[in-house]
Amino acid sequence: MSFFYLGFLAFSLAGMIICDRRWRLAFFHDAKRAWTICIIVVIAFLIWDALGIATGTFFRGGSPYMTGIELAPEMPLEEPIFLFFLTYLTINLTSFFRRMVVRP
């Protein structure tokens, strides 16, 4: 059991939080909106993952860097955290670039 990947995700999320706080991009701009978007998108991706697992398209695979803890068959603990990270990253990037385009 290794917590390397989970730790890397936590470290990366910390960086996203720092950027968000510095430029007020997502949660520090409108927390209710950011939470709503994140929850809806993560649930949609988890449903997508469940369908992929059910059809045999997705599988966990082996990795020495993951905890080995599964939330469901073929669904590692790290998956929802990774999906949250991707959603948060997308919100931060779109908010940042939107501001760059709007400002001269």
Long-range contacts (C-beta under 8 A, 24 or more apart in sequence): 1-67, 1-68, 1-69, 2-64, 2-65, 2-66, 2-67, 3-67, 4-65, 4-66, 5-63, 5-65, 5-66, 5-67, 5-78, 6-66, 6-67, 6-77, 6-78, 6-81, 9-78, 9-81, 9-82, 9-85, 10-81, 12-85, 13-81, 13-84, 13-85, 13-88, 16-85, 16-88, 16-89, 16-92, 19-92, 19-96, 20-88, 20-92, 23-95, 23-96, 23-99, 25-91, 25-92, 25-95, 25-96, 26-88, 26-91, 26-92, 26-95, 29-95, 34-88, 34-91, 37-87, 37-91, 38-84, 38-87, 38-88, 38-91, 41-83, 41-87, 42-80, 42-83, 42-84, 42-87, 45-83, 45-86, 45-87, 46-79, 46-80, 46-83, 49-75, 49-79, 50-75
